[in-house]
Amino acid sequence: MCAESVRRWRRVWAAFRPLRRRASTGRPPKLDDAQVETVRAALARGAQAHGFEADLWTLERVGAVVEQVTGVSLSRASVWRLLTGRLGWSLQRPERRAVERDESEIARWIAHEWPRIKRGP
């Protein structure tokens, strides 16, 4: 290495200052922290408590509850950012099961029929 290159790198390194964090640029959020906590409490009561048939949250339902509780209308994308970013929720999909499913009959089949089929004739 050239000694001059090392001196130049040392000068650059000595002049380095940690970057200061800038304030967030862009549009401020529509909901303040108090409103987010109000929404969190409303969502914790469940969807049926807000008049929905099933206790399942969708973006449209959450948006309707947000508007009802805070008076602020949010787009679907904004509702998604609220749920995943500020509330810490994640995508959950309900299990698809037949209404006619009989758990006791399934358990009986696994206990008696499956071993017979597995062994063979």
Summary of the structure (lengths in Angstrom):
residues: 121
radius of gyration: 28.4
end to end distance: 80.2
largest distance: 86.4
contacts: 216
relative contact order: 0.08
helix: 56%
strand: 0%
